[in-house]
Amino acid sequence: SLPASKSLVNRWQILAAHFDGLELQYSTQAQDVEYLSAALSDFRNGKKEFFVGKGGTTFRFLALFLSRFEGQYKIDLDPQLCARSHLALTDALAQLGVGFEFRESSFIIQSSGWKASRIRVNTDTTTQVLSAVLLNCWNLPQEFICEFTLPGLSRDYFQMTLDVLAEAGLVIGALEDSARASNLNELMRVSISSGQVAKARKYLVECDVSSAFTVAAMAVAGGRAEISDFPFSSRQPDLAFISIMKKMGADISRQGSKLVVNKASVLNSIEVDLSNCPDLFPVLAALCTLAD
């Protein structure tokens, strides 16, 4: 039995913070989840300073959430996170009329709420900011328009955001027409009408597929694993590990609701593109050292 997907939990946590009565069911000790949960709880209790550690997704989701509300907020970051590029985030905040400033290992937000009803989000290096905008643009007094180019990287994580919003019963307009875009440079445009309310009241978060891959790799290397309640139809990008392992000749199969993996006598070499599931890279690299 594995912990819940932190990518899904954090998306649902943001929605639950906007909509009272949305209950989440999950079990995980992932730091990213715990930091975001603590920050949202502290916000409800009137606090203005938060800590997000090294999690880029946690930081970007929380920053866009806080920017919706009037006040000055301080997000303390791990130095490693500070060193990363945050141009897409700061550009989005600037377009929304939100003040910000980096101070050593902290990010200061000075907001009077979103002042713009239209934004163009940069998706050249990450879709996290785009997801953060779409998760936080509800309960606005007017229609909100979001423009972006079709993401070339992490597109499946963006699709995960769209799936979460749809499952919550929230409607993004003009998405069908925009989804036909095939050129990565083609501009997409979606609209979010005002006054929408989440229809979901309870959501059980599926297990973390990245964690499942780690367990499966250990089983292939020298044992056996049975992973219960495995989400075979999951939108998590790391689900690709099943097809990758099969190509390597691993003994991996579905038995009812379980994923069953056994030790492999021989593993084949493989060439694979992980651009949409980069979290698989470290463990897969280790597994490949056992391949022929």
C-alpha positions in Angstrom: 0.0 0.0 0.0 1.6 3.3 -1.1 1.1 7.0 -0.2 -1.1 9.2 -2.2 0.2 11.2 -5.2 1.6 14.4 -4.0 1.0 16.0 -7.4 -2.7 15.3 -7.1 -3.0 16.1 -3.4 -1.5 19.5 -3.8 -3.8 20.4 -6.7 -6.8 19.3 -4.7 -5.5 21.2 -1.6 -5.6 24.5 -3.5 -9.1 23.9 -4.7 -10.2 22.9 -1.2 -8.8 26.2 0.1 -11.0 28.1 -2.3 -14.2 26.0 -1.8 -15.4 25.2 1.7 -16.8 21.7 2.1 -14.5 19.9 -0.3 -13.2 17.0 1.7 -10.0 15.2 0.7 -9.1 11.6 1.6 -5.4 10.7 1.3 -2.5 9.3 3.3 1.0 10.7 2.7 4.0 12.0 4.6 5.5 13.8 1.5 7.1 17.1 2.7 5.7 19.0 -0.3 2.2 18.1 0.8 2.8 18.7 4.5 4.3 22.2 3.8 1.4 23.2 1.6 -1.1 21.8 4.1 0.5 23.7 6.9 0.7 26.9 4.9 -3.0 26.8 3.9 -3.9 26.1 7.5 -1.8 28.9 8.8 -3.4 31.3 6.2 -6.9 30.3 7.5 -5.7 31.2 11.0 -4.5 34.6 9.9 -0.8 34.0 9.7 1.3 35.9 7.1 4.6 33.9 7.0 5.0 30.4 5.5 7.7 27.9 4.7 7.8 25.7 1.6 11.2 24.0 1.7 12.6 22.9 -1.7 9.3 22.3 -3.5 8.9 24.3 -6.6 5.3 23.3 -7.2 4.4 24.0 -3.5 6.0 27.5 -3.8 4.3 28.4 -7.1 0.9 27.1 -6.1 1.0 28.9 -2.8 2.3 32.2 -4.2 -0.6 32.4 -6.7 -3.0 31.4 -4.0 -1.8 34.1 -1.6 -1.8 36.7 -4.4 -5.6 36.4 -4.6 -6.0 38.0 -1.1 -5.2 41.5 0.1 -2.1 41.8 2.4 1.6 41.2 2.6 2.9 37.7 2.8 6.3 36.1 3.3 7.2 32.7 1.9 10.5 31.3 3.3 12.4 29.1 0.8 15.2 26.6 0.9 18.3 28.3 -0.7 18.2 25.6 -3.5 14.8 26.7 -4.5 15.8 30.4 -4.4 18.6 29.6 -6.9 16.1 28.3 -9.5 14.6 30.5 -12.2 11.1 31.9 -11.3 10.6 34.2 -14.3 7.4 32.6 -15.3 6.0 33.1 -11.8 7.1 36.7 -11.4 5.9 37.6 -14.9 2.4 36.2 -14.1 2.3 38.1 -10.8 3.3 41.3 -12.5 0.6 40.9 -15.1 -2.0 40.4 -12.3 -0.9 43.6 -10.6 0.7 41.9 -7.6 3.8 43.2 -6.0 6.7 40.9 -5.2 10.3 40.9 -4.0 13.0 38.3 -3.3 14.8 38.9 0.0 17.7 36.5 0.7 15.8 33.2 1.2 12.3 34.7 1.2 9.7 35.8 -1.3 7.5 38.8 -0.4 4.1 39.2 -1.9 2.2 42.5 -1.6 -1.3 42.1 -3.0 -4.6 43.9 -3.3 -6.0 41.0 -5.2 -5.8 40.3 -8.9 -6.1 43.5 -10.9 -6.2 42.0 -14.3 -8.8 39.7 -15.9 -6.5 38.6 -18.7 -3.0 37.0 -18.5 -0.5 35.3 -20.8 1.5 32.6 -19.0 5.0 31.6 -20.1 5.2 27.8 -20.5 8.7 27.5 -22.0 10.3 25.9 -19.0 7.5 24.7 -16.8 3.7 24.3 -16.7 3.6 24.7 -12.9 2.8 28.4 -13.1 0.0 27.8 -15.7 -1.4 25.1 -13.4 -1.1 27.5 -10.4 -3.1 30.2 -12.3 -5.8 27.9 -13.4 -6.2 26.4 -9.9 -6.5 29.8 -8.3 -8.7 31.8 -10.8 -12.1 30.8 -9.3 -14.5 33.0 -7.4 -13.4 36.1 -9.3 -16.0 38.8 -9.8 -15.6 38.7 -13.6 -14.7 36.4 -16.4 -11.0 35.5 -16.5 -9.0 34.8 -19.7 -5.8 32.8 -19.7 -3.5 32.6 -22.8 -0.6 30.3 -23.2 1.3 28.4 -25.9 0.9 24.6 -26.0 3.5 23.3 -23.5 6.2 21.2 -25.0 7.5 20.1 -21.5 5.5 18.5 -18.7 2.3 18.5 -20.8 0.9 15.6 -18.9 1.2 17.5 -15.6 -0.8 20.3 -17.2 -3.4 17.7 -18.3 -3.5 16.4 -14.7 -4.6 19.9 -13.6 -7.3 20.0 -16.3 -8.5 16.6 -15.1 -8.7 17.7 -11.5 -10.6 20.8 -12.4 -13.1 18.8 -14.5 -13.5 16.2 -11.7 -14.3 19.0 -9.3 -17.0 20.1 -11.6 -15.3 23.4 -12.7 -15.7 24.4 -16.4 -13.0 25.9 -18.5 -14.5 27.5 -21.6 -13.2 27.3 -25.1 -10.9 24.4 -24.2 -12.1 22.1 -26.9 -11.2 24.5 -29.7 -7.9 25.4 -28.1 -7.0 21.7 -27.6 -6.9 21.2 -31.4 -3.7 23.3 -31.5 -0.9 21.0 -32.7 1.8 23.6 -33.2 3.8 24.2 -30.1 4.0 27.9 -30.9 0.2 28.3 -31.4 -1.5 30.4 -28.8 -4.2 28.8 -26.8 -6.9 30.8 -25.1 -9.3 29.6 -22.3 -12.0 31.4 -20.3 -13.2 30.9 -16.8 -16.6 32.3 -16.1 -17.3 34.0 -12.7 -19.4 32.5 -10.0 -18.6 28.9 -10.5 -18.7 26.5 -7.5 -17.0 23.2 -7.1 -19.5 20.4 -7.3 -17.2 17.7 -5.8 -17.6 17.2 -2.1 -15.3 14.3 -1.4 -12.3 13.0 -3.3 -10.1 10.0 -2.6 -6.6 10.6 -3.9 -5.0 7.7 -5.8 -1.5 6.3 -4.9 1.7 7.9 -6.0 2.9 6.2 -9.2 6.4 7.5 -8.9 6.7 5.7 -5.5 5.2 2.6 -7.2 8.1 2.7 -9.7 10.7 2.7 -6.9 9.1 -0.4 -5.3 8.7 -2.1 -8.7 12.4 -1.5 -9.5 13.4 -3.1 -6.2 11.2 -6.1 -7.0 12.7 -6.5 -10.5 16.2 -6.3 -9.0 15.7 -8.9 -6.4 12.3 -9.8 -5.0 8.6 -9.6 -5.5 6.1 -6.8 -5.0 2.3 -6.6 -5.0 1.0 -3.0 -5.1 -2.6 -2.8 -4.0 -5.3 -0.5 -5.4 -3.0 0.5 -8.3 -4.4 3.3 -10.5 -4.0 1.6 -13.9 -5.9 4.4 -15.7 -4.1 7.2 -13.9 -3.2 10.5 -15.6 0.0 10.6 -13.6 2.8 10.8 -16.2 5.0 8.3 -14.3 2.6 5.5 -15.3 4.8 5.2 -18.3 7.1 3.1 -16.1 5.0 0.0 -16.8 5.5 0.0 -20.5 9.2 0.9 -20.0 9.7 -2.1 -17.7 7.9 -4.4 -20.1 10.2 -3.3 -22.9 13.1 -4.2 -20.6 11.7 -7.7 -20.2 10.6 -7.3 -16.6 8.0 -9.7 -15.2 5.2 -7.1 -14.4 1.5 -7.7 -14.7 -1.9 -6.8 -13.6 -3.8 -9.1 -11.3 -7.2 -7.6 -10.5 -6.6 -4.3 -8.7 -2.9 -5.2 -8.0 0.2 -4.5 -9.9 2.5 -7.5 -9.4 6.2 -7.4 -10.1 8.8 -10.3 -9.9 12.5 -10.5 -10.0 13.8 -10.5 -13.6 16.5 -13.0 -14.7 17.6 -10.7 -17.6 16.9 -7.1 -18.4 17.2 -5.7 -21.9 18.7 -2.3 -22.7 16.4 0.5 -23.6 16.2 3.9 -25.2 13.4 6.1 -23.8 12.3 9.7 -23.7 11.5 10.9 -20.2 10.7 14.5 -21.0 7.1 14.1 -19.8 8.1 11.9 -16.7 11.5 13.2 -15.5 10.9 11.9 -12.0 11.5 8.4 -13.3 15.1 9.3 -14.2 17.1 8.5 -11.1 15.6 5.1 -10.3 15.5 4.1 -14.0 19.2 5.0 -14.4 20.0 2.7 -11.5 17.9 -0.1 -12.9 19.6 0.2 -16.2 22.9 -0.6 -14.6 21.5 -4.2 -14.2 20.5 -4.4 -17.9 22.4 -6.2 -20.6 
